[in-house]
Amino acid sequence: MKNKKQNIKNNISLNKDELIAELEKSAELEKSAELEKSAELEKSAELEKSAELEKSAELEKSAELEKSAELEKLTEESKLKCHISILEGKLIKYQANIRDLKLRNQAEIENIRRRNELEMEKVHKFALEKFTIELLPVIDSLERALDLTYKETNQSKPMIEGIELTLKSLLNVMHKFGIQIIDQINIPFNPTIHQAMSVTESQHIAPNHIVSIMQRGYMLNNRLLRPAMVIVTKIQ
């Protein structure tokens, strides 16, 4: 009986230890499960945080790319505007050069036209120069013939009148074509149109004035053909 009680007591003690062990094991399992759950939660939080960080990084990268694209676009637009501005400046300069060249050409054409007009006018004015120079000895001969006929009293009057009429007609024709005669006396000596042949004293004409014409001079449209040969009063 005593042994039976002892066995029962031992069994109760054993069951109690087993129960405690089971409870401890269960507590450890629960703790382990909680730790695993906590670890999983931490891992999940880390994964979520990592995902958020990756998403944030992607968003930042996307923003940077968009900003870079905008800057690149602005840079391209700026380059394009700068290029357009340069082209506009070149166009303005080219147009100014064209206008300047056009004005220069017009001025040159006008100058050529004026020069041609002056040359033609000059040709028309002095076309008779050579002919007139060749004609002057004929006029001189007629004038000398008149001087001789005036001195010769036996010459007939009709001959004298004929020579005078011929000379007068010839001089009138020359005058119509712009030929001027230099035969004035009692005017100051002008070396550009007079050729002094001798010097004399005179009480009636001022010094350095023309006192007599030895040979007439001629001008064609104010161009000297031949100077007048003159006698000049002496300078006192």
Sequence and secondary structure as in RCSB ss.txt:
>XXXX:A:sequence
MKNKKQNIKNNISLNKDELIAELEKSAELEKSAELEKSAELEKSAELEKSAELEKSAELEKSAELEKSAELEKLT
EESKLKCHISILEGKLIKYQANIRDLKLRNQAEIENIRRRNELEMEKVHKFALEKFTIELLPVIDSLERALDLTY
KETNQSKPMIEGIELTLKSLLNVMHKFGIQIIDQINIPFNPTIHQAMSVTESQHIAPNHIVSIMQRGYMLNNRLL
RPAMVIVTKIQ
>XXXX:A:secstr
 HHHHHHHHHHHHHHHHHHHHHHHHHHHHHHHHHHHHHHHHHHHHHHHHHHHHHHHHHHHHHHHHHHHHHHHHHH
HHHHHHHHHHHHHHHHHHHHHHHHHHHHHHHHHHHHHHHHHHHHHHHHHHHTTHHHHHHHHHHHHHHHHHHHHHH
H TTS HHHHHHHHHHHHHHHHHHHHTTEEEE   SSB  TTTEEEEEEE  SSS TTBEEEEEE EEEETTEEE
E EEEEEE   
